[in-house]
Amino acid sequence: QVQLVESGGGLVPSGGSLRLSCATSGFTFSNYWMHWVRQAPGKGLEWVSDINIEGSDPSYADAVKGRFTISRDNADNMVYLQMNNLKTGDSALYYCVRSLKFDLWGQGTQVTVSS
């Protein structure tokens, strides 16, 4: 079954850290760029980060640069998002998304940062 399953979200105080994971299955993971996209309540989708096939060229939105780190494990078909120094503005539903076409989405994992 072709799917993306996110995990690792939760409630964390401002300044805290979380590590999101995305387990992929049903396709050749190493052939695809991967993204993290988030959506805060009442707001639109916001691209957060992406990573190329080799994992050598990550990119980040300005809002998270220096605090978040994306990585991937092509042997285990996983993509991760390490989030440090979290702010209340980072509270959102975080989605793992496949490819430059954004053609496959997970169900999301909720991150809530308390002040």
The first five atom37 places (N, CA, C, CB, O) and aatype in JSON, in Angstrom:
{
  "aatype": [5, 19, 5, 10, 19, 6, 15, 7, 7, 7, 10, 19, 14, 15, 7, 7, 15, 10, 1, 10, 15, 4, 0, 16, 15, 7, 13, 16, 13, 15, 2, 18, 17, 12, 8, 17, 19, 1, 5, 0, 14, 7, 11, 7, 10, 6, 17, 19, 15, 3, 9, 2, 9, 6, 7, 15, 3, 14, 15, 18, 0, 3, 0, 19, 11, 7, 1, 13, 16, 9, 15, 1, 3, 2, 0, 3, 2, 12, 19, 18, 10, 5, 12, 2, 2, 10, 11, 16, 7, 3, 15, 0, 10, 18, 18, 4, 19, 1, 15, 10, 11, 13, 3, 10, 17, 7, 5, 7, 16, 5, 19, 16, 19, 15, 15],
  "atom_mask": [
    [1, 1, 1, 1, 1],
    [1, 1, 1, 1, 1],
    [1, 1, 1, 1, 1],
    [1, 1, 1, 1, 1],
    [1, 1, 1, 1, 1],
    [1, 1, 1, 1, 1],
    [1, 1, 1, 1, 1],
    [1, 1, 1, 0, 1],
    [1, 1, 1, 0, 1],
    [1, 1, 1, 0, 1],
    [1, 1, 1, 1, 1],
    [1, 1, 1, 1, 1],
    [1, 1, 1, 1, 1],
    [1, 1, 1, 1, 1],
    [1, 1, 1, 0, 1],
    [1, 1, 1, 0, 1],
    [1, 1, 1, 1, 1],
    [1, 1, 1, 1, 1],
    [1, 1, 1, 1, 1],
    [1, 1, 1, 1, 1],
    [1, 1, 1, 1, 1],
    [1, 1, 1, 1, 1],
    [1, 1, 1, 1, 1],
    [1, 1, 1, 1, 1],
    [1, 1, 1, 1, 1],
    [1, 1, 1, 0, 1],
    [1, 1, 1, 1, 1],
    [1, 1, 1, 1, 1],
    [1, 1, 1, 1, 1],
    [1, 1, 1, 1, 1],
    [1, 1, 1, 1, 1],
    [1, 1, 1, 1, 1],
    [1, 1, 1, 1, 1],
    [1, 1, 1, 1, 1],
    [1, 1, 1, 1, 1],
    [1, 1, 1, 1, 1],
    [1, 1, 1, 1, 1],
    [1, 1, 1, 1, 1],
    [1, 1, 1, 1, 1],
    [1, 1, 1, 1, 1],
    [1, 1, 1, 1, 1],
    [1, 1, 1, 0, 1],
    [1, 1, 1, 1, 1],
    [1, 1, 1, 0, 1],
    [1, 1, 1, 1, 1],
    [1, 1, 1, 1, 1],
    [1, 1, 1, 1, 1],
    [1, 1, 1, 1, 1],
    [1, 1, 1, 1, 1],
    [1, 1, 1, 1, 1],
    [1, 1, 1, 1, 1],
    [1, 1, 1, 1, 1],
    [1, 1, 1, 1, 1],
    [1, 1, 1, 1, 1],
    [1, 1, 1, 0, 1],
    [1, 1, 1, 1, 1],
    [1, 1, 1, 1, 1],
    [1, 1, 1, 1, 1],
    [1, 1, 1, 1, 1],
    [1, 1, 1, 1, 1],
    [1, 1, 1, 1, 1],
    [1, 1, 1, 1, 1],
    [1, 1, 1, 1, 1],
    [1, 1, 1, 1, 1],
    [1, 1, 1, 1, 1],
    [1, 1, 1, 0, 1],
    [1, 1, 1, 1, 1],
    [1, 1, 1, 1, 1],
    [1, 1, 1, 1, 1],
    [1, 1, 1, 1, 1],
    [1, 1, 1, 1, 1],
    [1, 1, 1, 1, 1],
    [1, 1, 1, 1, 1],
    [1, 1, 1, 1, 1],
    [1, 1, 1, 1, 1],
    [1, 1, 1, 1, 1],
    [1, 1, 1, 1, 1],
    [1, 1, 1, 1, 1],
    [1, 1, 1, 1, 1],
    [1, 1, 1, 1, 1],
    [1, 1, 1, 1, 1],
    [1, 1, 1, 1, 1],
    [1, 1, 1, 1, 1],
    [1, 1, 1, 1, 1],
    [1, 1, 1, 1, 1],
    [1, 1, 1, 1, 1],
    [1, 1, 1, 1, 1],
    [1, 1, 1, 1, 1],
    [1, 1, 1, 0, 1],
    [1, 1, 1, 1, 1],
    [1, 1, 1, 1, 1],
    [1, 1, 1, 1, 1],
    [1, 1, 1, 1, 1],
    [1, 1, 1, 1, 1],
    [1, 1, 1, 1, 1],
    [1, 1, 1, 1, 1],
    [1, 1, 1, 1, 1],
    [1, 1, 1, 1, 1],
    [1, 1, 1, 1, 1],
    [1, 1, 1, 1, 1],
    [1, 1, 1, 1, 1],
    [1, 1, 1, 1, 1],
    [1, 1, 1, 1, 1],
    [1, 1, 1, 1, 1],
    [1, 1, 1, 1, 1],
    [1, 1, 1, 0, 1],
    [1, 1, 1, 1, 1],
    [1, 1, 1, 0, 1],
    [1, 1, 1, 1, 1],
    [1, 1, 1, 1, 1],
    [1, 1, 1, 1, 1],
    [1, 1, 1, 1, 1],
    [1, 1, 1, 1, 1],
    [1, 1, 1, 1, 1],
    [1, 1, 1, 1, 1]
  ],
  "atom_positions": [
    [[0.85, -1.19, 0.0], [0.0, 0.0, 0.0], [0.88, 1.24, 0.0], [-0.96, 0.01, 1.23], [1.8, 1.37, 0.82]],
    [[0.59, 2.15, -0.93], [1.36, 3.39, -1.04], [0.87, 4.34, 0.05], [1.23, 4.03, -2.46], [-0.29, 4.75, 0.04]],
    [[1.75, 4.69, 0.98], [1.3, 5.58, 2.05], [2.46, 6.24, 2.76], [0.46, 4.81, 3.05], [3.6, 5.79, 2.7]],
    [[2.12, 7.32, 3.45], [3.02, 8.04, 4.33], [2.34, 8.12, 5.68], [3.38, 9.47, 3.77], [1.16, 8.47, 5.77]],
    [[3.07, 7.78, 6.74], [2.49, 7.81, 8.08], [3.41, 8.61, 8.99], [2.29, 6.37, 8.64], [4.54, 8.21, 9.27]],
    [[2.9, 9.77, 9.45], [3.67, 10.63, 10.34], [3.45, 10.24, 11.8], [3.3, 12.1, 10.12], [2.42, 9.69, 12.17]],
    [[4.44, 10.53, 12.61], [4.35, 10.33, 14.05], [5.32, 11.27, 14.74], [4.66, 8.84, 14.43], [6.17, 11.91, 14.11]],
    [[5.18, 11.35, 16.06], [6.13, 12.14, 16.84], [5.62, 13.48, 17.32], [0.0, 0.0, 0.0], [6.31, 14.17, 18.08]],
    [[4.44, 13.88, 16.9], [3.89, 15.14, 17.36], [3.48, 15.06, 18.83], [0.0, 0.0, 0.0], [3.51, 14.0, 19.44]],
    [[3.11, 16.22, 19.37], [2.69, 16.26, 20.76], [2.65, 17.67, 21.28], [0.0, 0.0, 0.0], [2.76, 18.64, 20.53]],
    [[2.49, 17.77, 22.61], [2.44, 19.06, 23.3], [3.8, 19.3, 23.94], [1.3, 19.1, 24.36], [4.32, 18.44, 24.66]],
    [[4.38, 20.47, 23.68], [5.71, 20.77, 24.17], [5.75, 22.24, 24.57], [6.79, 20.46, 23.1], [5.11, 23.07, 23.92]],
    [[6.47, 22.6, 25.61], [6.57, 24.01, 25.98], [7.45, 24.77, 25.01], [7.12, 24.15, 27.4], [8.31, 24.2, 24.33]],
    [[7.23, 26.07, 24.96], [8.07, 26.93, 24.13], [9.54, 26.72, 24.49], [7.67, 28.41, 24.3], [9.91, 26.67, 25.66]],
    [[10.38, 26.62, 23.46], [11.79, 26.32, 23.67], [12.14, 24.86, 23.64], [0.0, 0.0, 0.0], [13.31, 24.5, 23.64]],
    [[11.14, 24.02, 23.63], [11.35, 22.58, 23.64], [11.65, 22.02, 22.25], [0.0, 0.0, 0.0], [11.78, 22.76, 21.28]],
    [[11.77, 20.71, 22.2], [12.11, 20.01, 20.96], [11.18, 18.84, 20.72], [13.56, 19.53, 21.01], [10.63, 18.24, 21.64]],
    [[11.02, 18.53, 19.46], [10.31, 17.33, 19.02], [11.0, 16.79, 17.78], [8.8, 17.62, 18.75], [11.62, 17.54, 17.03]],
    [[10.87, 15.49, 17.58], [11.36, 14.88, 16.35], [10.2, 14.18, 15.67], [12.52, 13.89, 16.62], [9.63, 13.23, 16.21]],
    [[9.84, 14.66, 14.49], [8.79, 14.03, 13.7], [9.39, 12.96, 12.81], [8.04, 15.09, 12.86], [10.51, 13.09, 12.3]],
    [[8.64, 11.89, 12.63], [9.05, 10.82, 11.74], [7.97, 10.59, 10.69], [9.33, 9.52, 12.53], [6.79, 10.82, 10.94]],
    [[8.4, 10.13, 9.53], [7.46, 9.78, 8.46], [7.88, 8.43, 7.9], [7.42, 10.87, 7.33], [8.94, 8.3, 7.28]],
    [[7.05, 7.44, 8.12], [7.3, 6.11, 7.59], [6.63, 5.99, 6.23], [6.79, 5.01, 8.56], [5.44, 6.28, 6.09]],
    [[7.39, 5.57, 5.23], [6.85, 5.47, 3.89], [6.8, 4.01, 3.45], [7.69, 6.29, 2.91], [7.58, 3.19, 3.91]],
    [[5.87, 3.7, 2.56], [5.77, 2.34, 2.06], [5.06, 2.32, 0.72], [5.04, 1.44, 3.07], [4.31, 3.24, 0.39]],
    [[5.3, 1.25, -0.04], [4.58, 1.03, -1.27], [5.17, 1.68, -2.51], [0.0, 0.0, 0.0], [4.6, 1.58, -3.6]],
    [[6.3, 2.35, -2.36], [6.95, 2.96, -3.51], [8.46, 3.02, -3.25], [6.37, 4.4, -3.79], [8.92, 2.79, -2.14]],
    [[9.21, 3.33, -4.3], [10.66, 3.38, -4.18], [11.07, 4.73, -3.59], [11.34, 3.16, -5.56], [11.25, 5.72, -4.3]],
    [[11.21, 4.73, -2.29], [11.43, 5.96, -1.53], [12.66, 6.72, -2.05], [11.61, 5.65, -0.04], [12.62, 7.95, -2.14]],
    [[13.7, 6.03, -2.39], [14.95, 6.68, -2.76], [14.86, 7.4, -4.1], [16.05, 5.67, -2.81], [15.83, 8.05, -4.51]],
    [[13.73, 7.3, -4.79], [13.54, 8.0, -6.06], [12.89, 9.37, -5.91], [12.69, 7.16, -6.98], [12.73, 10.1, -6.89]],
    [[12.52, 9.74, -4.68], [11.68, 10.92, -4.5], [12.29, 11.93, -3.53], [10.32, 10.51, -4.02], [12.84, 11.57, -2.49]],
    [[12.17, 13.22, -3.9], [12.34, 14.27, -2.92], [11.2, 14.13, -1.91], [12.36, 15.7, -3.59], [10.14, 13.59, -2.22]],
    [[11.45, 14.64, -0.7], [10.42, 14.62, 0.33], [10.31, 15.99, 1.0], [10.72, 13.53, 1.38], [11.29, 16.73, 1.07]],
    [[9.1, 16.31, 1.48], [8.84, 17.6, 2.1], [8.15, 17.42, 3.44], [7.99, 18.48, 1.17], [7.56, 16.38, 3.73]],
    [[8.24, 18.46, 4.24], [7.35, 18.67, 5.37], [6.57, 19.96, 5.1], [8.14, 18.74, 6.73], [7.14, 20.99, 4.74]],
    [[5.27, 19.87, 5.29], [4.36, 20.99, 5.11], [3.48, 21.08, 6.36], [3.49, 20.83, 3.8], [3.1, 20.05, 6.91]],
    [[3.16, 22.27, 6.8], [2.33, 22.39, 8.0], [1.13, 23.3, 7.74], [3.16, 22.94, 9.17], [1.11, 24.1, 6.81]],
    [[0.13, 23.13, 8.61], [-1.07, 23.95, 8.54], [-1.51, 24.29, 9.94], [-2.19, 23.24, 7.76], [-1.9, 23.41, 10.72]],
    [[-1.46, 25.56, 10.27], [-1.94, 26.04, 11.56], [-3.45, 26.22, 11.5], [-1.24, 27.35, 11.95], [-4.01, 26.42, 10.42]],
    [[-4.12, 26.16, 12.65], [-5.59, 26.32, 12.66], [-6.02, 27.62, 11.99], [-6.11, 26.29, 14.11], [-5.52, 28.69, 12.32]],
    [[-6.94, 27.51, 11.05], [-7.47, 28.68, 10.38], [-6.57, 29.31, 9.34], [0.0, 0.0, 0.0], [-6.87, 30.38, 8.8]],
    [[-5.44, 28.65, 9.06], [-4.49, 29.2, 8.09], [-4.26, 28.23, 6.94], [-3.15, 29.52, 8.77], [-4.69, 27.08, 7.0]],
    [[-3.59, 28.7, 5.91], [-3.31, 27.86, 4.76], [-2.1, 26.96, 4.97], [0.0, 0.0, 0.0], [-1.47, 26.98, 6.03]],
    [[-1.81, 26.19, 3.96], [-0.66, 25.32, 4.01], [0.63, 26.13, 3.91], [-0.72, 24.27, 2.9], [0.72, 27.1, 3.16]],
    [[1.63, 25.72, 4.68], [2.92, 26.4, 4.68], [4.02, 25.37, 4.47], [3.14, 27.18, 6.0], [4.17, 24.46, 5.28]],
    [[4.78, 25.49, 3.4], [5.92, 24.62, 3.19], [6.97, 24.9, 4.25], [6.5, 24.81, 1.77], [7.27, 26.06, 4.56]],
    [[7.53, 23.82, 4.82], [8.49, 23.94, 5.91], [9.91, 23.59, 5.45], [8.08, 23.06, 7.06], [10.86, 24.33, 5.71]],
    [[10.02, 22.45, 4.78], [11.36, 21.97, 4.45], [11.26, 20.9, 3.39], [12.07, 21.42, 5.7], [10.23, 20.24, 3.25]],
    [[12.35, 20.71, 2.65], [12.43, 19.56, 1.75], [13.85, 19.02, 1.72], [11.97, 19.93, 0.33], [14.8, 19.64, 2.21]],
    [[13.96, 17.84, 1.14], [15.27, 17.19, 1.06], [15.36, 16.41, -0.24], [15.5, 16.25, 2.28], [14.39, 15.78, -0.67]],
    [[16.52, 16.47, -0.86], [16.68, 15.81, -2.15], [16.87, 14.3, -1.95], [17.88, 16.41, -2.91], [16.9, 13.79, -0.83]],
    [[17.0, 13.62, -3.06], [17.03, 12.15, -3.04], [18.2, 11.62, -2.22], [17.11, 11.61, -4.46], [18.06, 10.66, -1.46]],
    [[19.34, 12.24, -2.37], [20.54, 11.77, -1.66], [20.59, 12.24, -0.22], [21.78, 12.23, -2.38], [21.38, 11.73, 0.58]],
    [[19.76, 13.21, 0.12], [19.8, 13.75, 1.47], [20.89, 14.77, 1.69], [0.0, 0.0, 0.0], [21.21, 15.11, 2.83]],
    [[21.47, 15.27, 0.62], [22.62, 16.16, 0.71], [22.27, 17.64, 0.57], [23.63, 15.8, -0.34], [23.13, 18.5, 0.76]],
    [[21.02, 17.95, 0.24], [20.66, 19.32, -0.09], [19.32, 19.7, 0.54], [20.61, 19.51, -1.61], [18.33, 19.84, -0.17]],
    [[19.28, 19.86, 1.84], [18.03, 20.26, 2.49], [17.74, 21.75, 2.28], [18.08, 19.95, 3.98], [18.66, 22.54, 2.1]],
    [[16.47, 22.1, 2.3], [16.04, 23.49, 2.21], [15.02, 23.75, 3.3], [15.45, 23.81, 0.82], [14.31, 22.85, 3.74]],
    [[14.95, 25.01, 3.73], [14.06, 25.37, 4.83], [13.37, 26.69, 4.58], [14.83, 25.42, 6.14], [13.93, 27.59, 3.94]],
    [[12.15, 26.81, 5.08], [11.48, 28.09, 5.12], [12.23, 29.01, 6.08], [10.0, 27.94, 5.53], [12.83, 28.55, 7.05]],
    [[12.18, 30.3, 5.81], [12.89, 31.25, 6.67], [12.43, 31.16, 8.13], [12.7, 32.67, 6.16], [13.2, 31.38, 9.06]],
    [[11.15, 30.83, 8.31], [10.59, 30.81, 9.66], [11.19, 29.73, 10.54], [9.09, 30.62, 9.59], [11.13, 29.81, 11.77]],
    [[11.78, 28.71, 9.93], [12.3, 27.58, 10.72], [13.8, 27.39, 10.55], [11.59, 26.31, 10.33], [14.4, 26.55, 11.22]],
    [[14.41, 28.15, 9.66], [15.83, 27.99, 9.37], [16.65, 28.19, 10.65], [16.28, 28.99, 8.27], [16.45, 29.14, 11.4]],
    [[17.58, 27.27, 10.87], [18.41, 27.33, 12.06], [17.83, 26.62, 13.26], [0.0, 0.0, 0.0], [18.53, 26.41, 14.25]],
    [[16.56, 26.25, 13.19], [15.9, 25.56, 14.3], [15.48, 24.15, 13.93], [14.7, 26.34, 14.77], [15.49, 23.25, 14.77]],
    [[15.11, 23.94, 12.67], [14.63, 22.63, 12.21], [15.69, 21.98, 11.33], [13.29, 22.78, 11.43], [16.45, 22.66, 10.63]],
    [[15.74, 20.65, 11.38], [16.64, 19.88, 10.53], [15.9, 18.71, 9.92], [17.87, 19.4, 11.32], [15.33, 17.88, 10.64]],
    [[15.9, 18.65, 8.6], [15.28, 17.52, 7.9], [16.36, 16.5, 7.57], [14.54, 17.99, 6.6], [17.5, 16.85, 7.28]],
    [[15.99, 15.24, 7.62], [16.93, 14.17, 7.25], [16.13, 13.0, 6.7], [17.81, 13.73, 8.47], [14.91, 12.93, 6.84]],
    [[16.84, 12.08, 6.07], [16.18, 10.89, 5.53], [17.09, 9.69, 5.66], [15.79, 11.1, 4.06], [18.31, 9.81, 5.72]],
    [[16.47, 8.54, 5.7], [17.18, 7.27, 5.73], [16.64, 6.42, 4.6], [17.02, 6.54, 7.11], [15.56, 5.83, 4.72]],
    [[17.36, 6.35, 3.52], [16.88, 5.62, 2.34], [16.88, 4.11, 2.57], [17.75, 5.96, 1.13], [16.17, 3.39, 1.87]],
    [[17.64, 3.63, 3.51], [17.63, 2.19, 3.81], [16.36, 1.79, 4.54], [18.85, 1.81, 4.65], [15.85, 0.68, 4.35]],
    [[15.84, 2.69, 5.38], [14.64, 2.4, 6.16], [13.4, 3.11, 5.63], [14.86, 2.78, 7.6], [12.32, 3.01, 6.23]],
    [[13.54, 3.82, 4.52], [12.4, 4.51, 3.9], [11.72, 5.5, 4.85], [11.38, 3.49, 3.43], [10.5, 5.57, 4.93]],
    [[12.55, 6.25, 5.56], [12.06, 7.19, 6.56], [12.54, 8.61, 6.27], [12.49, 6.75, 7.96], [13.62, 8.81, 5.72]],
    [[11.72, 9.56, 6.66], [12.14, 10.96, 6.65], [11.8, 11.54, 8.01], [11.45, 11.76, 5.48], [10.8, 11.18, 8.63]],
    [[12.67, 12.46, 8.47], [12.54, 13.0, 9.82], [12.57, 14.53, 9.78], [13.67, 12.47, 10.71], [13.05, 15.15, 8.84]],
    [[12.02, 15.11, 10.84], [12.14, 16.55, 11.05], [12.45, 16.79, 12.52], [10.82, 17.31, 10.61], [11.59, 16.61, 13.38]],
    [[13.68, 17.17, 12.79], [14.08, 17.53, 14.14], [13.77, 19.01, 14.35], [15.59, 17.24, 14.38], [14.24, 19.87, 13.6]],
    [[12.97, 19.29, 15.36], [12.52, 20.65, 15.61], [13.01, 21.09, 16.99], [10.97, 20.76, 15.52], [12.62, 20.52, 18.01]],
    [[13.85, 22.09, 16.99], [14.42, 22.61, 18.24], [13.96, 24.05, 18.47], [15.96, 22.54, 18.21], [13.52, 24.73, 17.54]],
    [[14.07, 24.48, 19.7], [13.69, 25.85, 20.07], [12.3, 26.2, 19.51], [14.74, 26.86, 19.55], [12.12, 27.23, 18.86]],
    [[11.36, 25.34, 19.79], [10.01, 25.51, 19.24], [9.34, 26.76, 19.8], [9.15, 24.3, 19.54], [9.54, 27.13, 20.95]],
    [[8.55, 27.39, 18.95], [7.82, 28.6, 19.3], [6.32, 28.34, 19.16], [8.25, 29.8, 18.41], [5.91, 27.39, 18.49]],
    [[5.52, 29.17, 19.81], [4.08, 28.97, 19.71], [3.6, 29.05, 18.26], [3.34, 30.01, 20.57], [2.62, 28.4, 17.9]],
    [[4.27, 29.83, 17.45], [3.91, 29.93, 16.05], [4.18, 28.68, 15.23], [0.0, 0.0, 0.0], [3.76, 28.57, 14.08]],
    [[4.89, 27.72, 15.83], [5.14, 26.45, 15.15], [3.99, 25.46, 15.34], [6.43, 25.84, 15.66], [3.98, 24.39, 14.74]],
    [[3.03, 25.81, 16.17], [1.89, 24.92, 16.41], [1.12, 24.72, 15.11], [0.95, 25.48, 17.51], [0.7, 25.69, 14.48]],
    [[0.94, 23.48, 14.72], [0.29, 23.19, 13.44], [0.17, 21.68, 13.28], [1.08, 23.8, 12.25], [0.73, 20.9, 14.05]],
    [[-0.58, 21.3, 12.27], [-0.61, 19.91, 11.82], [0.5, 19.77, 10.78], [-2.03, 19.5, 11.22], [0.51, 20.5, 9.78]],
    [[1.42, 18.85, 11.01], [2.58, 18.68, 10.14], [2.37, 17.46, 9.24], [3.88, 18.53, 10.97], [2.08, 16.36, 9.7]],
    [[2.53, 17.71, 7.93], [2.36, 16.66, 6.93], [3.69, 16.3, 6.29], [1.36, 17.1, 5.86], [4.53, 17.16, 6.02]],
    [[3.85, 15.04, 6.05], [4.93, 14.53, 5.21], [4.37, 14.42, 3.79], [5.47, 13.13, 5.74], [3.26, 13.93, 3.6]],
    [[5.14, 14.88, 2.8], [4.63, 14.94, 1.44], [5.69, 14.42, 0.47], [4.22, 16.39, 1.07], [6.88, 14.71, 0.61]],
    [[5.25, 13.66, -0.5], [6.17, 13.07, -1.46], [6.33, 13.93, -2.69], [5.71, 11.7, -1.86], [5.36, 14.5, -3.19]],
    [[7.53, 14.03, -3.18], [7.94, 14.48, -4.51], [7.77, 15.96, -4.78], [7.18, 13.74, -5.52], [7.09, 16.67, -4.05]],
    [[8.42, 16.39, -5.85], [8.33, 17.79, -6.27], [6.93, 18.14, -6.77], [9.36, 18.07, -7.37], [6.6, 19.32, -6.93]],
    [[6.12, 17.12, -7.01], [4.73, 17.36, -7.42], [3.76, 17.35, -6.24], [4.31, 16.32, -8.43], [2.56, 17.55, -6.42]],
    [[4.28, 17.1, -5.03], [3.41, 17.03, -3.84], [2.25, 16.09, -4.11], [2.89, 18.46, -3.44], [1.09, 16.46, -3.9]],
    [[2.54, 14.88, -4.56], [1.49, 14.0, -5.06], [0.98, 12.98, -4.06], [1.98, 13.29, -6.26], [0.02, 12.26, -4.34]],
    [[1.6, 12.9, -2.9], [1.14, 11.96, -1.89], [1.36, 12.59, -0.52], [1.88, 10.59, -2.0], [2.45, 13.06, -0.21]],
    [[0.29, 12.59, 0.31], [0.32, 13.22, 1.63], [0.0, 12.21, 2.7], [-0.65, 14.41, 1.69], [-0.81, 11.3, 2.5]],
    [[0.63, 12.39, 3.85], [0.24, 11.62, 5.0], [-0.98, 12.24, 5.67], [0.0, 0.0, 0.0], [-1.55, 13.21, 5.17]],
    [[-1.37, 11.66, 6.81], [-2.54, 12.15, 7.53], [-2.2, 13.29, 8.48], [-3.18, 11.03, 8.3], [-3.1, 13.98, 8.97]],
    [[-0.93, 13.49, 8.73], [-0.48, 14.59, 9.57], [-0.29, 14.17, 11.02], [0.0, 0.0, 0.0], [-0.89, 13.21, 11.5]],
    [[0.57, 14.92, 11.7], [0.78, 14.75, 13.13], [0.75, 16.14, 13.78], [2.15, 14.01, 13.43], [1.36, 17.09, 13.29]],
    [[0.02, 16.23, 14.89], [-0.23, 17.54, 15.51], [0.92, 17.93, 16.43], [-1.55, 17.51, 16.3], [1.38, 17.15, 17.27]],
    [[1.38, 19.15, 16.24], [2.39, 19.75, 17.12], [1.76, 20.96, 17.79], [3.69, 20.15, 16.34], [1.25, 21.86, 17.12]],
    [[1.79, 20.98, 19.1], [1.26, 22.1, 19.86], [2.34, 22.6, 20.8], [-0.02, 21.7, 20.64], [2.87, 21.85, 21.62]],
    [[2.66, 23.89, 20.67], [3.7, 24.5, 21.5], [3.03, 25.48, 22.44], [4.8, 25.22, 20.62], [2.38, 26.43, 22.01]],
    [[3.19, 25.25, 23.72], [2.56, 26.1, 24.74], [3.51, 27.21, 25.17], [2.13, 25.25, 25.96], [4.73, 27.05, 25.18]],
    [[2.91, 28.35, 25.53], [3.73, 29.51, 25.95], [4.09, 29.42, 27.42], [2.98, 30.82, 25.67], [4.77, 30.31, 27.93]]
  ]
}
